[in-house]
Amino acid sequence: TPEQVRAAAAAFRVYVSAGPRDADGDYVVDHSVLTFLVDPDGLCRDCYGRSRTAEELARSVRAHMDTYEPLPPEGAE
């Protein structure tokens, strides 16, 4: 829903702004240019902007994959 999209944008602190609609009802969305690395547990592990090279991004993702440890199940001690 639009409310869920707004909540997700706020949670990730991204900028989103829909421009005016044209005669066909189309519009352009201005937004942050970021890529988020989210682990299998749903935790945000890193954020990559346009200044990161493909090699830096790949190294970061690999490092996170190599050191990933799943969260214990809820209620586990």
PQR file with spaces between the fields and no chain letter, atoms N, CA, C, O and H, PARSE charges and radii, in Angstrom:
ATOM       1  N    THR     1       0.842   -1.181    0.000 -0.4000 1.5000
ATOM       2  CA   THR     1       0.000    0.000    0.000 -0.0000 2.0000
ATOM       3  C    THR     1       0.889    1.246    0.000  0.5500 1.7000
ATOM       4  O    THR     1       2.069    1.159    0.339 -0.5500 1.4000
ATOM       5  N    PRO     2       0.347    2.380   -0.368 -0.5600 1.5000
ATOM       6  CA   PRO     2       1.139    3.613   -0.288  0.2800 2.0000
ATOM       7  C    PRO     2       1.676    3.882    1.124  0.5500 1.7000
ATOM       8  O    PRO     2       2.789    4.382    1.286 -0.5500 1.4000
ATOM       9  N    GLU     3       0.878    3.546    2.137 -0.4000 1.5000
ATOM      10  CA   GLU     3       1.320    3.749    3.516 -0.0000 2.0000
ATOM      11  C    GLU     3       2.516    2.861    3.840  0.5500 1.7000
ATOM      12  O    GLU     3       3.436    3.305    4.528 -0.5500 1.4000
ATOM      13  H    GLU     3      -0.027    3.140    2.005  0.4000 1.0000
ATOM      14  N    GLN     4       2.526    1.630    3.366 -0.4000 1.5000
ATOM      15  CA   GLN     4       3.643    0.715    3.611 -0.0000 2.0000
ATOM      16  C    GLN     4       4.906    1.193    2.897  0.5500 1.7000
ATOM      17  O    GLN     4       6.010    1.072    3.427 -0.5500 1.4000
ATOM      18  H    GLN     4       1.779    1.270    2.808  0.4000 1.0000
ATOM      19  N    VAL     5       4.739    1.732    1.701 -0.4000 1.5000
ATOM      20  CA   VAL     5       5.887    2.262    0.964 -0.0000 2.0000
ATOM      21  C    VAL     5       6.475    3.448    1.715  0.5500 1.7000
ATOM      22  O    VAL     5       7.694    3.553    1.852 -0.5500 1.4000
ATOM      23  H    VAL     5       3.842    1.830    1.269  0.4000 1.0000
ATOM      24  N    ARG     6       5.620    4.341    2.201 -0.4000 1.5000
ATOM      25  CA   ARG     6       6.104    5.492    2.975 -0.0000 2.0000
ATOM      26  C    ARG     6       6.813    5.037    4.244  0.5500 1.7000
ATOM      27  O    ARG     6       7.851    5.592    4.604 -0.5500 1.4000
ATOM      28  H    ARG     6       4.630    4.256    2.090  0.4000 1.0000
ATOM      29  N    ALA     7       6.268    4.036    4.924 -0.4000 1.5000
ATOM      30  CA   ALA     7       6.876    3.526    6.155 -0.0000 2.0000
ATOM      31  C    ALA     7       8.240    2.893    5.863  0.5500 1.7000
ATOM      32  O    ALA     7       9.193    3.094    6.615 -0.5500 1.4000
ATOM      33  H    ALA     7       5.425    3.585    4.632  0.4000 1.0000
ATOM      34  N    ALA     8       8.328    2.136    4.782 -0.4000 1.5000
ATOM      35  CA   ALA     8       9.611    1.516    4.414 -0.0000 2.0000
ATOM      36  C    ALA     8      10.636    2.583    4.065  0.5500 1.7000
ATOM      37  O    ALA     8      11.793    2.483    4.474 -0.5500 1.4000
ATOM      38  H    ALA     8       7.554    1.973    4.171  0.4000 1.0000
ATOM      39  N    ALA     9      10.234    3.595    3.321 -0.4000 1.5000
ATOM      40  CA   ALA     9      11.150    4.686    2.973 -0.0000 2.0000
ATOM      41  C    ALA     9      11.641    5.386    4.231  0.5500 1.7000
ATOM      42  O    ALA     9      12.826    5.699    4.345 -0.5500 1.4000
ATOM      43  H    ALA     9       9.294    3.676    2.989  0.4000 1.0000
ATOM      44  N    ALA    10      10.755    5.630    5.162 -0.4000 1.5000
ATOM      45  CA   ALA    10      11.150    6.285    6.409 -0.0000 2.0000
ATOM      46  C    ALA    10      12.093    5.394    7.218  0.5500 1.7000
ATOM      47  O    ALA    10      13.077    5.880    7.777 -0.5500 1.4000
ATOM      48  H    ALA    10       9.793    5.376    5.070  0.4000 1.0000
ATOM      49  N    ALA    11      11.801    4.097    7.283 -0.4000 1.5000
ATOM      50  CA   ALA    11      12.638    3.178    8.054 -0.0000 2.0000
ATOM      51  C    ALA    11      14.058    3.103    7.502  0.5500 1.7000
ATOM      52  O    ALA    11      15.021    2.991    8.260 -0.5500 1.4000
ATOM      53  H    ALA    11      11.002    3.702    6.829  0.4000 1.0000
ATOM      54  N    PHE    12      14.182    3.167    6.173 -0.4000 1.5000
ATOM      55  CA   PHE    12      15.505    3.099    5.545 -0.0000 2.0000
ATOM      56  C    PHE    12      16.102    4.482    5.289  0.5500 1.7000
ATOM      57  O    PHE    12      17.196    4.607    4.737 -0.5500 1.4000
ATOM      58  H    PHE    12      13.400    3.258    5.557  0.4000 1.0000
ATOM      59  N    ARG    13      15.370    5.515    5.696 -0.4000 1.5000
ATOM      60  CA   ARG    13      15.820    6.902    5.546 -0.0000 2.0000
ATOM      61  C    ARG    13      16.171    7.250    4.100  0.5500 1.7000
ATOM      62  O    ARG    13      17.209    7.849    3.816 -0.5500 1.4000
ATOM      63  H    ARG    13      14.482    5.414    6.144  0.4000 1.0000
ATOM      64  N    VAL    14      15.282    6.860    3.205 -0.4000 1.5000
ATOM      65  CA   VAL    14      15.467    7.211    1.799 -0.0000 2.0000
ATOM      66  C    VAL    14      14.504    8.326    1.422  0.5500 1.7000
ATOM      67  O    VAL    14      13.407    8.443    1.968 -0.5500 1.4000
ATOM      68  H    VAL    14      14.439    6.374    3.436  0.4000 1.0000
ATOM      69  N    TYR    15      14.941    9.126    0.488 -0.4000 1.5000
ATOM      70  CA   TYR    15      14.143   10.228   -0.019 -0.0000 2.0000
ATOM      71  C    TYR    15      13.333    9.745   -1.213  0.5500 1.7000
ATOM      72  O    TYR    15      13.870    9.106   -2.118 -0.5500 1.4000
ATOM      73  H    TYR    15      15.833    9.031    0.044  0.4000 1.0000
ATOM      74  N    VAL    16      12.042   10.051   -1.213 -0.4000 1.5000
ATOM      75  CA   VAL    16      11.152    9.700   -2.327 -0.0000 2.0000
ATOM      76  C    VAL    16      10.196   10.862   -2.546  0.5500 1.7000
ATOM      77  O    VAL    16       9.603   11.375   -1.597 -0.5500 1.4000
ATOM      78  H    VAL    16      11.606   10.570   -0.478  0.4000 1.0000
ATOM      79  N    SER    17      10.050   11.272   -3.792 -0.4000 1.5000
ATOM      80  CA   SER    17       9.112   12.349   -4.102 -0.0000 2.0000
ATOM      81  C    SER    17       8.555   12.142   -5.504  0.5500 1.7000
ATOM      82  O    SER    17       9.299   12.146   -6.485 -0.5500 1.4000
ATOM      83  H    SER    17      10.532   10.855   -4.563  0.4000 1.0000
ATOM      84  N    ALA    18       7.245   11.963   -5.590 -0.4000 1.5000
ATOM      85  CA   ALA    18       6.585   11.810   -6.893 -0.0000 2.0000
ATOM      86  C    ALA    18       6.357   13.187   -7.500  0.5500 1.7000
ATOM      87  O    ALA    18       5.872   14.101   -6.834 -0.5500 1.4000
ATOM      88  H    ALA    18       6.641   11.960   -4.793  0.4000 1.0000
ATOM      89  N    GLY    19       6.707   13.320   -8.753 -0.4000 1.5000
ATOM      90  CA   GLY    19       6.507   14.582   -9.459 -0.0000 2.0000
ATOM      91  C    GLY    19       5.082   14.705   -9.958  0.5500 1.7000
ATOM      92  O    GLY    19       4.261   13.816   -9.731 -0.5500 1.4000
ATOM      93  H    GLY    19       7.101   12.577   -9.295  0.4000 1.0000
ATOM      94  N    PRO    20       4.788   15.785  -10.628 -0.5600 1.5000
ATOM      95  CA   PRO    20       3.427   15.991  -11.145  0.2800 2.0000
ATOM      96  C    PRO    20       3.097   14.997  -12.263  0.5500 1.7000
ATOM      97  O    PRO    20       3.978   14.549  -12.997 -0.5500 1.4000
ATOM      98  N    ARG    21       1.854   14.678  -12.369 -0.4000 1.5000
ATOM      99  CA   ARG    21       1.398   13.765  -13.429 -0.0000 2.0000
ATOM     100  C    ARG    21       1.292   14.525  -14.747  0.5500 1.7000
ATOM     101  O    ARG    21       0.946   15.706  -14.776 -0.5500 1.4000
ATOM     102  H    ARG    21       1.138   15.041  -11.772  0.4000 1.0000
ATOM     103  N    ASP    22       1.600   13.818  -15.841 -0.4000 1.5000
ATOM     104  CA   ASP    22       1.443   14.434  -17.163 -0.0000 2.0000
ATOM     105  C    ASP    22       0.038   14.130  -17.689  0.5500 1.7000
ATOM     106  O    ASP    22      -0.797   13.581  -16.971 -0.5500 1.4000
ATOM     107  H    ASP    22       1.882   12.859  -15.817  0.4000 1.0000
ATOM     108  N    ALA    23      -0.210   14.489  -18.936 -0.4000 1.5000
ATOM     109  CA   ALA    23      -1.541   14.308  -19.525 -0.0000 2.0000
ATOM     110  C    ALA    23      -1.983   12.845  -19.544  0.5500 1.7000
ATOM     111  O    ALA    23      -3.179   12.555  -19.511 -0.5500 1.4000
ATOM     112  H    ALA    23       0.468   14.936  -19.520  0.4000 1.0000
ATOM     113  N    ASP    24      -1.001   11.906  -19.597 -0.4000 1.5000
ATOM     114  CA   ASP    24      -1.332   10.475  -19.601 -0.0000 2.0000
ATOM     115  C    ASP    24      -1.448    9.893  -18.195  0.5500 1.7000
ATOM     116  O    ASP    24      -1.763    8.715  -18.032 -0.5500 1.4000
ATOM     117  H    ASP    24      -0.029   12.141  -19.624  0.4000 1.0000
ATOM     118  N    GLY    25      -1.194   10.715  -17.185 -0.4000 1.5000
ATOM     119  CA   GLY    25      -1.249   10.227  -15.811 -0.0000 2.0000
ATOM     120  C    GLY    25       0.070    9.656  -15.330  0.5500 1.7000
ATOM     121  O    GLY    25       0.159    9.163  -14.206 -0.5500 1.4000
ATOM     122  H    GLY    25      -0.938   11.672  -17.318  0.4000 1.0000
ATOM     123  N    ASP    26       1.106    9.717  -16.177 -0.4000 1.5000
ATOM     124  CA   ASP    26       2.419    9.220  -15.781 -0.0000 2.0000
ATOM     125  C    ASP    26       3.147   10.274  -14.948  0.5500 1.7000
ATOM     126  O    ASP    26       2.830   11.461  -15.019 -0.5500 1.4000
ATOM     127  H    ASP    26       1.034   10.118  -17.090  0.4000 1.0000
ATOM     128  N    TYR    27       4.111    9.835  -14.171 -0.4000 1.5000
ATOM     129  CA   TYR    27       4.900   10.756  -13.363 -0.0000 2.0000
ATOM     130  C    TYR    27       6.296   10.193  -13.148  0.5500 1.7000
ATOM     131  O    TYR    27       6.529    8.997  -13.326 -0.5500 1.4000
ATOM     132  H    TYR    27       4.369    8.871  -14.114  0.4000 1.0000
ATOM     133  N    VAL    28       7.208   11.050  -12.769 -0.4000 1.5000
ATOM     134  CA   VAL    28       8.591   10.673  -12.477 -0.0000 2.0000
ATOM     135  C    VAL    28       8.757   10.691  -10.966  0.5500 1.7000
ATOM     136  O    VAL    28       8.237   11.579  -10.291 -0.5500 1.4000
ATOM     137  H    VAL    28       7.019   12.021  -12.624  0.4000 1.0000
ATOM     138  N    VAL    29       9.483    9.708  -10.431 -0.4000 1.5000
ATOM     139  CA   VAL    29       9.745    9.664   -9.000 -0.0000 2.0000
ATOM     140  C    VAL    29      11.216    9.988   -8.770  0.5500 1.7000
ATOM     141  O    VAL    29      12.101    9.294   -9.271 -0.5500 1.4000
ATOM     142  H    VAL    29       9.905    8.986  -10.980  0.4000 1.0000
ATOM     143  N    ASP    30      11.466   11.041   -8.012 -0.4000 1.5000
ATOM     144  CA   ASP    30      12.817   11.383   -7.591 -0.0000 2.0000
ATOM     145  C    ASP    30      13.075   10.607   -6.302  0.5500 1.7000
ATOM     146  O    ASP    30      12.214   10.567   -5.423 -0.5500 1.4000
ATOM     147  H    ASP    30      10.748   11.605   -7.605  0.4000 1.0000
ATOM     148  N    HIS    31      14.253    9.989   -6.182 -0.4000 1.5000
ATOM     149  CA   HIS    31      14.514    9.156   -5.005 -0.0000 2.0000
ATOM     150  C    HIS    31      16.002    9.019   -4.752  0.5500 1.7000
ATOM     151  O    HIS    31      16.829    9.309   -5.617 -0.5500 1.4000
ATOM     152  H    HIS    31      14.952   10.021   -6.896  0.4000 1.0000
ATOM     153  N    SER    32      16.325    8.572   -3.550 -0.4000 1.5000
ATOM     154  CA   SER    32      17.709    8.262   -3.202 -0.0000 2.0000
ATOM     155  C    SER    32      18.197    7.128   -4.099  0.5500 1.7000
ATOM     156  O    SER    32      17.416    6.271   -4.513 -0.5500 1.4000
ATOM     157  H    SER    32      15.653    8.336   -2.847  0.4000 1.0000
ATOM     158  N    VAL    33      19.488    7.133   -4.392 -0.4000 1.5000
ATOM     159  CA   VAL    33      20.073    6.066   -5.207 -0.0000 2.0000
ATOM     160  C    VAL    33      20.959    5.236   -4.283  0.5500 1.7000
ATOM     161  O    VAL    33      22.148    5.511   -4.117 -0.5500 1.4000
ATOM     162  H    VAL    33      20.122    7.829   -4.056  0.4000 1.0000
ATOM     163  N    LEU    34      20.352    4.220   -3.689 -0.4000 1.5000
ATOM     164  CA   LEU    34      21.048    3.370   -2.729 -0.0000 2.0000
ATOM     165  C    LEU    34      20.676    1.918   -2.975  0.5500 1.7000
ATOM     166  O    LEU    34      19.590    1.612   -3.467 -0.5500 1.4000
ATOM     167  H    LEU    34      19.386    3.997   -3.823  0.4000 1.0000
ATOM     168  N    THR    35      21.589    1.040   -2.629 -0.4000 1.5000
ATOM     169  CA   THR    35      21.319   -0.387   -2.639 -0.0000 2.0000
ATOM     170  C    THR    35      21.580   -0.891   -1.224  0.5500 1.7000
ATOM     171  O    THR    35      22.637   -0.628   -0.650 -0.5500 1.4000
ATOM     172  H    THR    35      22.471    1.288   -2.230  0.4000 1.0000
ATOM     173  N    PHE    36      20.625   -1.607   -0.671 -0.4000 1.5000
ATOM     174  CA   PHE    36      20.750   -2.117    0.683 -0.0000 2.0000
ATOM     175  C    PHE    36      21.042   -3.610    0.652  0.5500 1.7000
ATOM     176  O    PHE    36      20.453   -4.351   -0.135 -0.5500 1.4000
ATOM     177  H    PHE    36      19.766   -1.821   -1.137  0.4000 1.0000
ATOM     178  N    LEU    37      21.953   -4.044    1.513 -0.4000 1.5000
ATOM     179  CA   LEU    37      22.223   -5.466    1.690 -0.0000 2.0000
ATOM     180  C    LEU    37      21.461   -5.921    2.928  0.5500 1.7000
ATOM     181  O    LEU    37      21.755   -5.491    4.044 -0.5500 1.4000
ATOM     182  H    LEU    37      22.431   -3.442    2.153  0.4000 1.0000
ATOM     183  N    VAL    38      20.483   -6.790    2.723 -0.4000 1.5000
ATOM     184  CA   VAL    38      19.654   -7.305    3.802 -0.0000 2.0000
ATOM     185  C    VAL    38      19.952   -8.792    3.948  0.5500 1.7000
ATOM     186  O    VAL    38      19.927   -9.536    2.968 -0.5500 1.4000
ATOM     187  H    VAL    38      20.244   -7.140    1.817  0.4000 1.0000
ATOM     188  N    ASP    39      20.234   -9.221    5.180 -0.4000 1.5000
ATOM     189  CA   ASP    39      20.595  -10.623    5.382 -0.0000 2.0000
ATOM     190  C    ASP    39      19.348  -11.511    5.435  0.5500 1.7000
ATOM     191  O    ASP    39      18.230  -10.995    5.434 -0.5500 1.4000
ATOM     192  H    ASP    39      20.254   -8.616    5.976  0.4000 1.0000
ATOM     193  N    PRO    40      19.519  -12.829    5.482 -0.5600 1.5000
ATOM     194  CA   PRO    40      18.355  -13.734    5.496  0.2800 2.0000
ATOM     195  C    PRO    40      17.439  -13.542    6.701  0.5500 1.7000
ATOM     196  O    PRO    40      16.283  -13.965    6.674 -0.5500 1.4000
ATOM     197  N    ASP    41      17.952  -12.898    7.769 -0.4000 1.5000
ATOM     198  CA   ASP    41      17.124  -12.625    8.942 -0.0000 2.0000
ATOM     199  C    ASP    41      16.359  -11.313    8.812  0.5500 1.7000
ATOM     200  O    ASP    41      15.584  -10.951    9.697 -0.5500 1.4000
ATOM     201  H    ASP    41      18.890  -12.554    7.790  0.4000 1.0000
ATOM     202  N    GLY    42      16.579  -10.602    7.707 -0.4000 1.5000
ATOM     203  CA   GLY    42      15.886   -9.342    7.479 -0.0000 2.0000
ATOM     204  C    GLY    42      16.593   -8.130    8.056  0.5500 1.7000
ATOM     205  O    GLY    42      16.021   -7.041    8.086 -0.5500 1.4000
ATOM     206  H    GLY    42      17.208  -10.896    6.988  0.4000 1.0000
ATOM     207  N    LEU    43      17.831   -8.298    8.515 -0.4000 1.5000
ATOM     208  CA   LEU    43      18.590   -7.178    9.064 -0.0000 2.0000
ATOM     209  C    LEU    43      19.386   -6.485    7.962  0.5500 1.7000
ATOM     210  O    LEU    43      19.992   -7.136    7.110 -0.5500 1.4000
ATOM     211  H    LEU    43      18.296   -9.183    8.490  0.4000 1.0000
ATOM     212  N    CYS    44      19.373   -5.174    7.993 -0.4000 1.5000
ATOM     213  CA   CYS    44      20.156   -4.403    7.026 -0.0000 2.0000
ATOM     214  C    CYS    44      21.616   -4.460    7.444  0.5500 1.7000
ATOM     215  O    CYS    44      21.967   -4.021    8.540 -0.5500 1.4000
ATOM     216  H    CYS    44      18.881   -4.645    8.684  0.4000 1.0000
ATOM     217  N    ARG    45      22.465   -4.994    6.585 -0.4000 1.5000
ATOM     218  CA   ARG    45      23.883   -5.183    6.912 -0.0000 2.0000
ATOM     219  C    ARG    45      24.779   -4.119    6.309  0.5500 1.7000
ATOM     220  O    ARG    45      25.851   -3.848    6.849 -0.5500 1.4000
ATOM     221  H    ARG    45      22.181   -5.351    5.695  0.4000 1.0000
ATOM     222  N    ASP    46      24.374   -3.507    5.207 -0.4000 1.5000
ATOM     223  CA   ASP    46      25.194   -2.466    4.585 -0.0000 2.0000
ATOM     224  C    ASP    46      24.337   -1.672    3.623  0.5500 1.7000
ATOM     225  O    ASP    46      23.242   -2.088    3.244 -0.5500 1.4000
ATOM     226  H    ASP    46      23.503   -3.727    4.768  0.4000 1.0000
ATOM     227  N    CYS    47      24.851   -0.542    3.245 -0.4000 1.5000
ATOM     228  CA   CYS    47      24.165    0.339    2.315 -0.0000 2.0000
ATOM     229  C    CYS    47      25.210    0.868    1.345  0.5500 1.7000
ATOM     230  O    CYS    47      26.281    1.311    1.759 -0.5500 1.4000
ATOM     231  H    CYS    47      25.741   -0.204    3.554  0.4000 1.0000
ATOM     232  N    TYR    48      24.901    0.823    0.061 -0.4000 1.5000
ATOM     233  CA   TYR    48      25.863    1.206   -0.963 -0.0000 2.0000
ATOM     234  C    TYR    48      25.311    2.346   -1.802  0.5500 1.7000
ATOM     235  O    TYR    48      24.222    2.256   -2.370 -0.5500 1.4000
ATOM     236  H    TYR    48      24.031    0.463   -0.275  0.4000 1.0000
ATOM     237  N    GLY    49      26.078    3.405   -1.865 -0.4000 1.5000
ATOM     238  CA   GLY    49      25.729    4.531   -2.718 -0.0000 2.0000
ATOM     239  C    GLY    49      26.456    4.427   -4.044  0.5500 1.7000
ATOM     240  O    GLY    49      27.178    3.462   -4.296 -0.5500 1.4000
ATOM     241  H    GLY    49      26.963    3.478   -1.403  0.4000 1.0000
ATOM     242  N    ARG    50      26.263    5.421   -4.885 -0.4000 1.5000
ATOM     243  CA   ARG    50      26.859    5.398   -6.225 -0.0000 2.0000
ATOM     244  C    ARG    50      28.371    5.551   -6.200  0.5500 1.7000
ATOM     245  O    ARG    50      29.029    5.264   -7.199 -0.5500 1.4000
ATOM     246  H    ARG    50      25.678    6.205   -4.681  0.4000 1.0000
ATOM     247  N    SER    51      28.938    5.997   -5.083 -0.4000 1.5000
ATOM     248  CA   SER    51      30.385    6.196   -5.032 -0.0000 2.0000
ATOM     249  C    SER    51      31.151    4.891   -4.870  0.5500 1.7000
ATOM     250  O    SER    51      32.365    4.866   -5.069 -0.5500 1.4000
ATOM     251  H    SER    51      28.403    6.231   -4.271  0.4000 1.0000
ATOM     252  N    ARG    52      30.466    3.803   -4.513 -0.4000 1.5000
ATOM     253  CA   ARG    52      31.139    2.510   -4.339 -0.0000 2.0000
ATOM     254  C    ARG    52      31.330    1.847   -5.697  0.5500 1.7000
ATOM     255  O    ARG    52      30.426    1.840   -6.533 -0.5500 1.4000
ATOM     256  H    ARG    52      29.480    3.823   -4.352  0.4000 1.0000
ATOM     257  N    THR    53      32.510    1.295   -5.903 -0.4000 1.5000
ATOM     258  CA   THR    53      32.760    0.583   -7.157 -0.0000 2.0000
ATOM     259  C    THR    53      32.144   -0.811   -7.081  0.5500 1.7000
ATOM     260  O    THR    53      31.801   -1.296   -6.002 -0.5500 1.4000
ATOM     261  H    THR    53      33.245    1.301   -5.224  0.4000 1.0000
ATOM     262  N    ALA    54      32.012   -1.436   -8.228 -0.4000 1.5000
ATOM     263  CA   ALA    54      31.480   -2.798   -8.274 -0.0000 2.0000
ATOM     264  C    ALA    54      32.366   -3.739   -7.464  0.5500 1.7000
ATOM     265  O    ALA    54      31.870   -4.641   -6.789 -0.5500 1.4000
ATOM     266  H    ALA    54      32.291   -1.042   -9.104  0.4000 1.0000
ATOM     267  N    GLU    55      33.671   -3.525   -7.534 -0.4000 1.5000
ATOM     268  CA   GLU    55      34.610   -4.374   -6.798 -0.0000 2.0000
ATOM     269  C    GLU    55      34.436   -4.191   -5.286  0.5500 1.7000
ATOM     270  O    GLU    55      34.453   -5.170   -4.539 -0.5500 1.4000
ATOM     271  H    GLU    55      34.074   -2.792   -8.083  0.4000 1.0000
ATOM     272  N    GLU    56      34.270   -2.948   -4.833 -0.4000 1.5000
ATOM     273  CA   GLU    56      34.051   -2.697   -3.405 -0.0000 2.0000
ATOM     274  C    GLU    56      32.755   -3.332   -2.930  0.5500 1.7000
ATOM     275  O    GLU    56      32.705   -3.949   -1.866 -0.5500 1.4000
ATOM     276  H    GLU    56      34.256   -2.153   -5.439  0.4000 1.0000
ATOM     277  N    LEU    57      31.723   -3.178   -3.719 -0.4000 1.5000
ATOM     278  CA   LEU    57      30.440   -3.761   -3.375 -0.0000 2.0000
ATOM     279  C    LEU    57      30.555   -5.284   -3.301  0.5500 1.7000
ATOM     280  O    LEU    57      30.060   -5.897   -2.355 -0.5500 1.4000
ATOM     281  H    LEU    57      31.763   -2.677   -4.584  0.4000 1.0000
ATOM     282  N    ALA    58      31.196   -5.888   -4.280 -0.4000 1.5000
ATOM     283  CA   ALA    58      31.343   -7.347   -4.298 -0.0000 2.0000
ATOM     284  C    ALA    58      32.139   -7.822   -3.087  0.5500 1.7000
ATOM     285  O    ALA    58      31.786   -8.830   -2.476 -0.5500 1.4000
ATOM     286  H    ALA    58      31.598   -5.390   -5.049  0.4000 1.0000
ATOM     287  N    ARG    59      33.211   -7.109   -2.730 -0.4000 1.5000
ATOM     288  CA   ARG    59      34.014   -7.491   -1.558 -0.0000 2.0000
ATOM     289  C    ARG    59      33.179   -7.404   -0.279  0.5500 1.7000
ATOM     290  O    ARG    59      33.255   -8.280    0.582 -0.5500 1.4000
ATOM     291  H    ARG    59      33.498   -6.290   -3.226  0.4000 1.0000
ATOM     292  N    SER    60      32.392   -6.350   -0.167 -0.4000 1.5000
ATOM     293  CA   SER    60      31.559   -6.170    1.011 -0.0000 2.0000
ATOM     294  C    SER    60      30.517   -7.281    1.121  0.5500 1.7000
ATOM     295  O    SER    60      30.339   -7.871    2.186 -0.5500 1.4000
ATOM     296  H    SER    60      32.331   -5.638   -0.867  0.4000 1.0000
ATOM     297  N    VAL    61      29.836   -7.558    0.021 -0.4000 1.5000
ATOM     298  CA   VAL    61      28.817   -8.616    0.037 -0.0000 2.0000
ATOM     299  C    VAL    61      29.461   -9.950    0.394  0.5500 1.7000
ATOM     300  O    VAL    61      28.925  -10.691    1.217 -0.5500 1.4000
ATOM     301  H    VAL    61      29.980   -7.079   -0.844  0.4000 1.0000
ATOM     302  N    ARG    62      30.594  -10.264   -0.210 -0.4000 1.5000
ATOM     303  CA   ARG    62      31.282  -11.530    0.079 -0.0000 2.0000
ATOM     304  C    ARG    62      31.676  -11.602    1.552  0.5500 1.7000
ATOM     305  O    ARG    62      31.504  -12.644    2.185 -0.5500 1.4000
ATOM     306  H    ARG    62      31.029   -9.662   -0.879  0.4000 1.0000
ATOM     307  N    ALA    63      32.202  -10.507    2.103 -0.4000 1.5000
ATOM     308  CA   ALA    63      32.602  -10.495    3.512 -0.0000 2.0000
ATOM     309  C    ALA    63      31.395  -10.738    4.418  0.5500 1.7000
ATOM     310  O    ALA    63      31.489  -11.482    5.394 -0.5500 1.4000
ATOM     311  H    ALA    63      32.341   -9.661    1.589  0.4000 1.0000
ATOM     312  N    HIS    64      30.260  -10.110    4.095 -0.4000 1.5000
ATOM     313  CA   HIS    64      29.054  -10.340    4.891 -0.0000 2.0000
ATOM     314  C    HIS    64      28.571  -11.778    4.747  0.5500 1.7000
ATOM     315  O    HIS    64      28.124  -12.378    5.724 -0.5500 1.4000
ATOM     316  H    HIS    64      30.183   -9.506    3.302  0.4000 1.0000
ATOM     317  N    MET    65      28.654  -12.329    3.560 -0.4000 1.5000
ATOM     318  CA   MET    65      28.249  -13.727    3.362 -0.0000 2.0000
ATOM     319  C    MET    65      29.155  -14.668    4.143  0.5500 1.7000
ATOM     320  O    MET    65      28.686  -15.624    4.760 -0.5500 1.4000
ATOM     321  H    MET    65      29.018  -11.841    2.767  0.4000 1.0000
ATOM     322  N    ASP    66      30.445  -14.393    4.113 -0.4000 1.5000
ATOM     323  CA   ASP    66      31.411  -15.275    4.787 -0.0000 2.0000
ATOM     324  C    ASP    66      31.289  -15.239    6.303  0.5500 1.7000
ATOM     325  O    ASP    66      31.625  -16.218    6.969 -0.5500 1.4000
ATOM     326  H    ASP    66      30.825  -13.616    3.612  0.4000 1.0000
ATOM     327  N    THR    67      30.818  -14.134    6.859 -0.4000 1.5000
ATOM     328  CA   THR    67      30.744  -14.007    8.321 -0.0000 2.0000
ATOM     329  C    THR    67      29.320  -14.119    8.860  0.5500 1.7000
ATOM     330  O    THR    67      29.101  -13.958   10.060 -0.5500 1.4000
ATOM     331  H    THR    67      30.546  -13.338    6.317  0.4000 1.0000
ATOM     332  N    TYR    68      28.354  -14.391    7.990 -0.4000 1.5000
ATOM     333  CA   TYR    68      26.961  -14.462    8.410 -0.0000 2.0000
ATOM     334  C    TYR    68      26.731  -15.601    9.395  0.5500 1.7000
ATOM     335  O    TYR    68      27.171  -16.730    9.177 -0.5500 1.4000
ATOM     336  H    TYR    68      28.532  -14.521    7.014  0.4000 1.0000
ATOM     337  N    GLU    69      26.036  -15.286   10.476 -0.4000 1.5000
ATOM     338  CA   GLU    69      25.584  -16.276   11.448 -0.0000 2.0000
ATOM     339  C    GLU    69      24.103  -16.024   11.673  0.5500 1.7000
ATOM     340  O    GLU    69      23.726  -14.914   12.048 -0.5500 1.4000
ATOM     341  H    GLU    69      25.678  -14.369   10.653  0.4000 1.0000
ATOM     342  N    PRO    70      23.255  -17.015   11.458 -0.5600 1.5000
ATOM     343  CA   PRO    70      21.818  -16.805   11.650  0.2800 2.0000
ATOM     344  C    PRO    70      21.487  -16.419   13.088  0.5500 1.7000
ATOM     345  O    PRO    70      22.160  -16.834   14.032 -0.5500 1.4000
ATOM     346  N    LEU    71      20.443  -15.620   13.231 -0.4000 1.5000
ATOM     347  CA   LEU    71      19.963  -15.304   14.567 -0.0000 2.0000
ATOM     348  C    LEU    71      19.367  -16.572   15.182  0.5500 1.7000
ATOM     349  O    LEU    71      18.805  -17.406   14.471 -0.5500 1.4000
ATOM     350  H    LEU    71      19.896  -15.283   12.465  0.4000 1.0000
ATOM     351  N    PRO    72      19.491  -16.714   16.501 -0.5600 1.5000
ATOM     352  CA   PRO    72      18.851  -17.893   17.118  0.2800 2.0000
ATOM     353  C    PRO    72      17.338  -17.775   16.999  0.5500 1.7000
ATOM     354  O    PRO    72      16.804  -16.667   16.951 -0.5500 1.4000
ATOM     355  N    PRO    73      16.643  -18.906   16.952 -0.5600 1.5000
ATOM     356  CA   PRO    73      15.177  -18.868   16.878  0.2800 2.0000
ATOM     357  C    PRO    73      14.603  -18.121   18.077  0.5500 1.7000
ATOM     358  O    PRO    73      15.179  -18.136   19.165 -0.5500 1.4000
ATOM     359  N    GLU    74      13.474  -17.476   17.867 -0.4000 1.5000
ATOM     360  CA   GLU    74      12.828  -16.758   18.976 -0.0000 2.0000
ATOM     361  C    GLU    74      12.526  -17.720   20.101  0.5500 1.7000
ATOM     362  O    GLU    74      12.046  -18.831   19.874 -0.5500 1.4000
ATOM     363  H    GLU    74      13.006  -17.465   16.983  0.4000 1.0000
ATOM     364  N    GLY    75      12.810  -17.286   21.318 -0.4000 1.5000
ATOM     365  CA   GLY    75      12.552  -18.117   22.490 -0.0000 2.0000
ATOM     366  C    GLY    75      13.689  -19.064   22.822  0.5500 1.7000
ATOM     367  O    GLY    75      13.668  -19.703   23.874 -0.5500 1.4000
ATOM     368  H    GLY    75      13.200  -16.384   21.502  0.4000 1.0000
ATOM     369  N    ALA    76      14.692  -19.171   21.939 -0.4000 1.5000
ATOM     370  CA   ALA    76      15.825  -20.065   22.223 -0.0000 2.0000
ATOM     371  C    ALA    76      16.732  -19.378   23.233  0.5500 1.7000
ATOM     372  O    ALA    76      16.900  -18.159   23.213 -0.5500 1.4000
ATOM     373  H    ALA    76      14.709  -18.652   21.084  0.4000 1.0000
ATOM     374  N    GLU    77      17.302  -20.166   24.096 -0.4000 1.5000
ATOM     375  CA   GLU    77      18.222  -19.603   25.091 -0.0000 2.0000
ATOM     376  C    GLU    77      19.636  -19.938   24.795  0.5500 1.7000
ATOM     377  O    GLU    77      20.534  -19.539   25.537 -0.5500 1.4000
ATOM     378  H    GLU    77      17.166  -21.156   24.112  0.4000 1.0000
